[in-house]
Amino acid sequence: MTPQISQPSWSARVNYTRQQPLDRDAELMLRVRDGDQRSFELLLEKHRGPMIHFLRRMVQNEAVAEELAQEVFLRVYKSRGNYEPSAKFTTWLFRIGTHLALNSIRDGRNEKSQTSLDQELPDRRRTVEQELLYEARLGEVRQAIYSLPAKQRAAVMMHKYEELEYAQIASAIGCSESAVKSLLFRAYEALRVRLAHMA
């Protein structure tokens, strides 16, 4: 009789198929793929806030950002059966978010509203005059970023605010790393010129 060979455990299968260890998010997503609902809830809890923050900066509309974030995680969940950890989970997540944000901007679904921008907490040590100046400058920076072409804006948001690496941004936007560097160079140069009076 042929001896039975036991199947390797889930973690052993992961280590066997991947040369380098998976990050925590990728491990959770693999569990989601295997039907673990709690792992999806953990991913949602961790990434929903940053994703809404990113989308809000992209589309400048709170309601649209919330709606797009729901769509991002809906797509993540619907794609769970085909998920393969070939890139960092955050890279995959921001690729979906960027695609939806760019489509929203192109389709004009979001109505421009400065009041919908995220509100940073005021520094209570500042005087009223300083606070007003700070808010005015912050609004000017936001407007300058929003005025960038959509792909440049996305690259700046991911680079400056989400601190993603060039390779991650390239994967999210769907271009080469050199193209990302070019996008960022042009974006930062435009911002430098536009905001030179604030230096």
DRENMIVEX-853890 format. One line per field, with one value per atom (N, C-alpha, C): atom name; residue number from 1; x, y, z. Coordinates in steps of 0.02 Angstrom, whole numbers, plus 50000, padded with zeros to 5 digits. Layout:
N
atomo	(CA;...)
num	(NUM;...)
px	(X;...)
py	(Y;...)
pz	(Z;...)
This chain:
199
atomo	(N;CA;C;N;CA;C;N;CA;C;N;CA;C;N;CA;C;N;CA;C;N;CA;C;N;CA;C;N;CA;C;N;CA;C;N;CA;C;N;CA;C;N;CA;C;N;CA;C;N;CA;C;N;CA;C;N;CA;C;N;CA;C;N;CA;C;N;CA;C;N;CA;C;N;CA;C;N;CA;C;N;CA;C;N;CA;C;N;CA;C;N;CA;C;N;CA;C;N;CA;C;N;CA;C;N;CA;C;N;CA;C;N;CA;C;N;CA;C;N;CA;C;N;CA;C;N;CA;C;N;CA;C;N;CA;C;N;CA;C;N;CA;C;N;CA;C;N;CA;C;N;CA;C;N;CA;C;N;CA;C;N;CA;C;N;CA;C;N;CA;C;N;CA;C;N;CA;C;N;CA;C;N;CA;C;N;CA;C;N;CA;C;N;CA;C;N;CA;C;N;CA;C;N;CA;C;N;CA;C;N;CA;C;N;CA;C;N;CA;C;N;CA;C;N;CA;C;N;CA;C;N;CA;C;N;CA;C;N;CA;C;N;CA;C;N;CA;C;N;CA;C;N;CA;C;N;CA;C;N;CA;C;N;CA;C;N;CA;C;N;CA;C;N;CA;C;N;CA;C;N;CA;C;N;CA;C;N;CA;C;N;CA;C;N;CA;C;N;CA;C;N;CA;C;N;CA;C;N;CA;C;N;CA;C;N;CA;C;N;CA;C;N;CA;C;N;CA;C;N;CA;C;N;CA;C;N;CA;C;N;CA;C;N;CA;C;N;CA;C;N;CA;C;N;CA;C;N;CA;C;N;CA;C;N;CA;C;N;CA;C;N;CA;C;N;CA;C;N;CA;C;N;CA;C;N;CA;C;N;CA;C;N;CA;C;N;CA;C;N;CA;C;N;CA;C;N;CA;C;N;CA;C;N;CA;C;N;CA;C;N;CA;C;N;CA;C;N;CA;C;N;CA;C;N;CA;C;N;CA;C;N;CA;C;N;CA;C;N;CA;C;N;CA;C;N;CA;C;N;CA;C;N;CA;C;N;CA;C;N;CA;C;N;CA;C;N;CA;C;N;CA;C;N;CA;C;N;CA;C;N;CA;C;N;CA;C;N;CA;C;N;CA;C;N;CA;C;N;CA;C;N;CA;C;N;CA;C;N;CA;C;N;CA;C;N;CA;C;N;CA;C;N;CA;C;N;CA;C;N;CA;C;N;CA;C;N;CA;C;N;CA;C;N;CA;C;N;CA;C;N;CA;C;N;CA;C;N;CA;C;N;CA;C;N;CA;C;N;CA;C;N;CA;C;N;CA;C;N;CA;C;N;CA;C;N;CA;C;N;CA;C;N;CA;C;N;CA;C;N;CA;C;N;CA;C;N;CA;C;N;CA;C;N;CA;C;N;CA;C;N;CA;C;N;CA;C;N;CA;C;N;CA;C;N;CA;C;N;CA;C;N;CA;C;N;CA;C;N;CA;C;N;CA;C;N;CA;C;N;CA;C;N;CA;C;N;CA;C;N;CA;C;N;CA;C;N;CA;C;N;CA;C;N;CA;C)
num	(1;1;1;2;2;2;3;3;3;4;4;4;5;5;5;6;6;6;7;7;7;8;8;8;9;9;9;10;10;10;11;11;11;12;12;12;13;13;13;14;14;14;15;15;15;16;16;16;17;17;17;18;18;18;19;19;19;20;20;20;21;21;21;22;22;22;23;23;23;24;24;24;25;25;25;26;26;26;27;27;27;28;28;28;29;29;29;30;30;30;31;31;31;32;32;32;33;33;33;34;34;34;35;35;35;36;36;36;37;37;37;38;38;38;39;39;39;40;40;40;41;41;41;42;42;42;43;43;43;44;44;44;45;45;45;46;46;46;47;47;47;48;48;48;49;49;49;50;50;50;51;51;51;52;52;52;53;53;53;54;54;54;55;55;55;56;56;56;57;57;57;58;58;58;59;59;59;60;60;60;61;61;61;62;62;62;63;63;63;64;64;64;65;65;65;66;66;66;67;67;67;68;68;68;69;69;69;70;70;70;71;71;71;72;72;72;73;73;73;74;74;74;75;75;75;76;76;76;77;77;77;78;78;78;79;79;79;80;80;80;81;81;81;82;82;82;83;83;83;84;84;84;85;85;85;86;86;86;87;87;87;88;88;88;89;89;89;90;90;90;91;91;91;92;92;92;93;93;93;94;94;94;95;95;95;96;96;96;97;97;97;98;98;98;99;99;99;100;100;100;101;101;101;102;102;102;103;103;103;104;104;104;105;105;105;106;106;106;107;107;107;108;108;108;109;109;109;110;110;110;111;111;111;112;112;112;113;113;113;114;114;114;115;115;115;116;116;116;117;117;117;118;118;118;119;119;119;120;120;120;121;121;121;122;122;122;123;123;123;124;124;124;125;125;125;126;126;126;127;127;127;128;128;128;129;129;129;130;130;130;131;131;131;132;132;132;133;133;133;134;134;134;135;135;135;136;136;136;137;137;137;138;138;138;139;139;139;140;140;140;141;141;141;142;142;142;143;143;143;144;144;144;145;145;145;146;146;146;147;147;147;148;148;148;149;149;149;150;150;150;151;151;151;152;152;152;153;153;153;154;154;154;155;155;155;156;156;156;157;157;157;158;158;158;159;159;159;160;160;160;161;161;161;162;162;162;163;163;163;164;164;164;165;165;165;166;166;166;167;167;167;168;168;168;169;169;169;170;170;170;171;171;171;172;172;172;173;173;173;174;174;174;175;175;175;176;176;176;177;177;177;178;178;178;179;179;179;180;180;180;181;181;181;182;182;182;183;183;183;184;184;184;185;185;185;186;186;186;187;187;187;188;188;188;189;189;189;190;190;190;191;191;191;192;192;192;193;193;193;194;194;194;195;195;195;196;196;196;197;197;197;198;198;198;199;199;199)
px	(50042;50000;50044;50027;50066;50055;50109;50100;50070;50028;49995;50044;50046;50089;50044;50057;50014;50027;49973;49978;50014;50059;50091;50040;50055;50010;50008;49959;49952;50016;50046;50107;50164;50167;50220;50213;50150;50138;50161;50147;50168;50243;50278;50351;50382;50347;50372;50366;50311;50298;50331;50352;50382;50453;50500;50568;50577;50543;50548;50483;50486;50425;50374;50311;50258;50249;50226;50209;50142;50128;50068;50004;50000;49940;49929;49984;49978;49955;49981;49959;49884;49861;49790;49749;49772;49735;49732;49784;49783;49731;49724;49673;49603;49597;49532;49516;49566;49558;49533;49556;49536;49470;49437;49371;49368;49423;49424;49399;49337;49304;49338;49361;49391;49455;49493;49553;49537;49480;49460;49441;49408;49389;49451;49504;49566;49599;49599;49627;49587;49521;49477;49490;49496;49509;49575;49626;49693;49698;49668;49681;49625;49566;49510;49525;49550;49565;49617;49675;49725;49699;49658;49632;49583;49539;49493;49533;49584;49627;49659;49685;49716;49665;49608;49556;49528;49522;49496;49544;49608;49658;49656;49640;49638;49577;49517;49455;49427;49454;49433;49358;49332;49261;49251;49228;49220;49174;49115;49066;49091;49123;49149;49206;49249;49304;49278;49226;49196;49167;49134;49103;49157;49210;49264;49300;49309;49341;49300;49235;49191;49201;49206;49216;49284;49335;49402;49399;49370;49369;49320;49268;49223;49261;49302;49342;49395;49424;49472;49438;49379;49343;49322;49298;49276;49335;49395;49454;49491;49464;49500;49519;49475;49488;49547;49565;49620;49682;49680;49736;49800;49854;49921;49967;50006;50049;50112;50103;50161;50190;50151;50174;50148;50173;50148;50073;50038;49965;49948;49987;49972;49980;50029;50038;49976;49952;49891;49832;49826;49770;49770;49829;49833;49826;49842;49830;49755;49716;49643;49617;49640;49617;49634;49696;49717;49676;49664;49624;49554;49522;49455;49455;49506;49510;49520;49564;49577;49515;49479;49416;49365;49362;49314;49329;49393;49414;49398;49415;49403;49329;49288;49216;49181;49219;49189;49136;49144;49093;49097;49157;49164;49156;49117;49111;49162;49200;49254;49227;49254;49231;49288;49310;49365;49346;49283;49262;49265;49270;49271;49341;49392;49460;49467;49515;49526;49550;49527;49544;49597;49658;49709;49691;49710;49695;49737;49707;49745;49793;49849;49897;49875;49855;49826;49877;49942;49992;49996;49966;49968;49916;49931;49882;49829;49776;49722;49750;49792;49822;49865;49906;49949;49907;49852;49808;49777;49755;49725;49776;49837;49890;49907;49910;49924;49870;49807;49752;49753;49770;49773;49829;49886;49943;49927;49896;49878;49829;49780;49732;49765;49815;49851;49891;49923;49961;49914;49858;49809;49785;49770;49745;49798;49862;49916;49923;49917;49922;49862;49803;49743;49746;49782;49786;49833;49872;49917;49877;49905;49872;49861;49808;49786;49840;49879;49931;49988;50005;50056;50031;49967;49937;49939;49920;49921;49991;50040;50110;50133;50116;50135;50101;50037;50000;50031;50048;50076;50148;50185;50255;50261;50226;50234;50193;50130;50086;50082;50085;50081;50150;50203;50272;50284;50252;50264;50328;50359;50421;50404;50455;50445;50413;50438;50412;50339;50319;50249;50205;50229;50191;50185;50240;50239;50187;50185;50136;50065;50055;49988;49963;50007;49987;49987;50030;50036;50086;50146;50199;50266;50321;50387;50410;50462;50489;50518;50549;50577;50521;50464;50407;50381;50381;50360;50407;50473;50521;50510;50494;50481;50417;50365;50302;50314;50352;50366;50409;50459;50501;50460;50417;50376;50327;50298;50249;50282;50338;50371;50398;50420;50443;50385;50328;50269;50247;50249;50229;50279;50343;50395;50385;50370;50359;50295;50242;50177;50179;50218;50219;50283;50319;50383;50375;50319;50308;50301;50290;50281;50348;50401;50466;50493)
py	(49941;50000;50063;50110;50172;50214;50234;50275;50343;50366;50431;50487;50536;50595;50651;50675;50727;50793;50831;50896;50944;50988;51037;51087;51114;51163;51225;51269;51332;51372;51380;51420;51388;51321;51286;51296;51294;51304;51373;51423;51491;51496;51467;51471;51432;51379;51339;51375;51412;51444;51513;51541;51608;51605;51635;51635;51681;51738;51784;51786;51799;51797;51850;51833;51879;51931;51990;52039;52020;52050;52032;52040;52095;52107;52053;52032;51979;51914;51900;51839;51842;51901;51909;51900;51928;51924;51852;51814;51743;51706;51726;51695;51715;51778;51800;51757;51744;51702;51632;51610;51543;51545;51604;51608;51636;51665;51692;51764;51773;51838;51886;51861;51904;51937;51902;51931;51990;51985;52042;52101;52088;52142;52176;52138;52166;52211;52188;52228;52293;52287;52345;52396;52371;52415;52452;52417;52446;52496;52481;52519;52566;52561;52603;52677;52695;52764;52795;52763;52789;52793;52745;52746;52805;52816;52873;52938;52942;53002;53014;52962;52968;52990;52957;52972;53043;53064;53131;53183;53172;53218;53217;53159;53153;53188;53175;53199;53262;53279;53338;53339;53281;53278;53220;53236;53186;53128;53146;53095;53049;53079;53039;52994;53021;52981;52920;52931;52876;52823;52847;52802;52762;52796;52762;52712;52730;52684;52619;52627;52567;52524;52557;52521;52486;52519;52488;52422;52424;52364;52312;52335;52287;52249;52286;52253;52206;52227;52184;52118;52124;52064;52020;52052;52014;51979;52008;51980;51930;51916;51874;51805;51777;51710;51707;51763;51765;51797;51815;51852;51810;51839;51810;51864;51848;51899;51914;51935;51950;52019;52061;52127;52140;52192;52208;52222;52203;52214;52287;52332;52404;52428;52400;52419;52401;52341;52317;52360;52376;52415;52485;52517;52585;52585;52530;52525;52529;52493;52495;52565;52593;52660;52714;52711;52761;52756;52695;52684;52714;52700;52726;52802;52830;52902;52937;52911;52941;52938;52881;52876;52926;52935;52982;53053;53071;53138;53148;53097;53101;53107;53070;53070;53130;53168;53227;53210;53151;53131;53173;53197;53236;53310;53343;53415;53446;53493;53523;53560;53545;53578;53583;53644;53654;53633;53639;53622;53547;53508;53436;53409;53452;53430;53409;53363;53341;53400;53403;53458;53434;53461;53446;53479;53447;53476;53539;53592;53654;53646;53680;53681;53736;53715;53762;53813;53802;53849;53910;53906;53963;54015;54078;54131;54126;54164;54165;54186;54239;54263;54210;54176;54123;54065;54051;53996;54013;54075;54096;54093;54114;54112;54040;53997;53926;53895;53909;53880;53906;53970;53999;53966;53957;53925;53852;53818;53748;53742;53787;53786;53799;53843;53859;53799;53764;53704;53651;53641;53591;53608;53673;53694;53684;53697;53688;53614;53571;53499;53476;53502;53482;53506;53560;53587;53547;53502;53460;53413;53391;53338;53277;53240;53187;53136;53115;53065;53093;53156;53189;53195;53214;53220;53154;53100;53034;53015;53028;53012;53050;53115;53156;53131;53115;53091;53027;52981;52917;52925;52971;52980;53021;53076;53123;53104;53083;53071;52998;52952;52881;52849;52886;52864;52797;52788;52728;52735;52678;52679;52688;52707;52718;52657;52597;52536;52526;52542;52535;52585;52647;52698;52679;52654;52633;52579;52531;52477;52503;52550;52577;52617;52657;52700;52662;52612;52573;52603;52618;52645;52621;52642;52622;52667;52644;52684;52750;52747;52809;52858;52832;52876;52907;52869;52896;52953;52942;52993;53056;53047;53103;53140;53101;53131;53173;53144;53178;53240;53234;53292;53350;53335;53388;53416;53371;53393;53438;53416;53456;53522;53520;53582;53632;53606;53649;53677;53635;53658;53709;53697;53744;53813;53814;53877;53911;53873;53901;53927;53892;53910;53946;53973;54006;54064;54099;54156;54138;54073;54050;54031;54027;54004;54055)
pz	(50000;50000;50000;49958;49953;50015;50048;50108;50091;50136;50125;50141;50096;50108;50132;50192;50219;50183;50175;50143;50189;50162;50205;50232;50289;50319;50275;50292;50253;50254;50314;50319;50283;50285;50249;50174;50150;50078;50057;50100;50085;50080;50131;50131;50074;50053;49999;49932;49923;49859;49853;49909;49907;49935;49900;49923;49983;49983;50038;50076;50142;50182;50159;50165;50147;50201;50181;50232;50263;50319;50358;50317;50278;50238;50186;50153;50103;50135;50194;50231;50245;50268;50282;50219;50163;50101;50076;50087;50068;50111;50173;50215;50192;50169;50140;50079;50039;49979;49999;50058;50082;50121;50122;50153;50223;50248;50316;50316;50338;50338;50387;50444;50495;50468;50426;50397;50353;50317;50275;50318;50374;50420;50448;50462;50487;50434;50372;50318;50309;50313;50306;50361;50423;50480;50472;50447;50441;50384;50327;50266;50244;50275;50253;50264;50323;50338;50291;50283;50236;50164;50144;50075;50066;50114;50110;50109;50150;50153;50085;50054;49988;49935;49935;49885;49895;49957;49971;49943;49950;49923;49846;49818;49745;49716;49744;49713;49747;49806;49843;49858;49874;49891;49939;49999;50052;50032;50006;49989;49933;49883;49828;49853;49896;49924;49962;50002;50040;49992;49941;49892;49855;49835;49799;49843;49908;49954;49961;49965;49968;49906;49849;49786;49785;49812;49815;49853;49913;49954;49928;49894;49861;49807;49769;49716;49746;49801;49835;49855;49884;49906;49847;49794;49736;49701;49709;49676;49720;49779;49827;49798;49756;49730;49683;49653;49605;49634;49699;49728;49731;49707;49712;49739;49791;49822;49782;49719;49676;49690;49724;49745;49815;49847;49914;49910;49962;49963;49954;49986;49981;49909;49873;49803;49762;49772;49737;49757;49821;49846;49815;49814;49786;49710;49678;49606;49593;49632;49625;49641;49697;49718;49667;49641;49592;49528;49506;49445;49453;49510;49522;49529;49562;49571;49504;49462;49397;49353;49357;49319;49343;49409;49437;49415;49416;49394;49320;49281;49208;49193;49230;49217;49249;49289;49321;49372;49405;49454;49517;49533;49594;49580;49620;49614;49660;49632;49670;49731;49788;49849;49899;49910;49957;50027;50045;50113;50125;50072;50080;50093;50090;50102;50175;50186;50255;50297;50358;50402;50452;50445;50494;50560;50615;50680;50691;50713;50724;50783;50779;50833;50882;50942;50990;51015;51002;51025;50980;50921;50874;50894;50878;50889;50835;50843;50793;50726;50726;50664;50631;50672;50646;50618;50653;50630;50563;50555;50492;50435;50450;50400;50381;50433;50422;50377;50393;50354;50282;50274;50207;50166;50197;50163;50147;50195;50184;50126;50124;50070;50003;50003;49941;49917;49964;49945;49917;49951;49927;49857;49846;49781;49727;49745;49698;49679;49728;49714;49672;49689;49652;49579;49567;49499;49454;49484;49443;49400;49342;49304;49348;49335;49381;49398;49348;49362;49404;49392;49433;49505;49511;49578;49615;49580;49611;49633;49591;49607;49669;49672;49729;49793;49788;49846;49874;49830;49852;49877;49846;49864;49929;49931;49987;50049;50038;50094;50115;50066;50083;50089;50067;50072;50037;49979;49940;49900;49884;49845;49771;49732;49660;49627;49645;49613;49629;49690;49710;49672;49667;49631;49558;49529;49459;49447;49493;49487;49495;49541;49553;49494;49464;49409;49342;49337;49276;49228;49254;49212;49240;49208;49231;49289;49324;49379;49352;49294;49265;49248;49227;49212;49277;49332;49397;49418;49410;49428;49387;49323;49279;49301;49317;49341;49404;49451;49514;49503;49459;49445;49418;49368;49339;49390;49431;49481;49533;49561;49613;49585;49522;49491;49483;49461;49453;49521;49572;49639;49666;49653;49676;49645;49580;49546;49572;49578;49598;49670;49713;49783;49804;49755;49769;49817;49814;49857;49931;49944;50013;50046;50005;50030;50081)
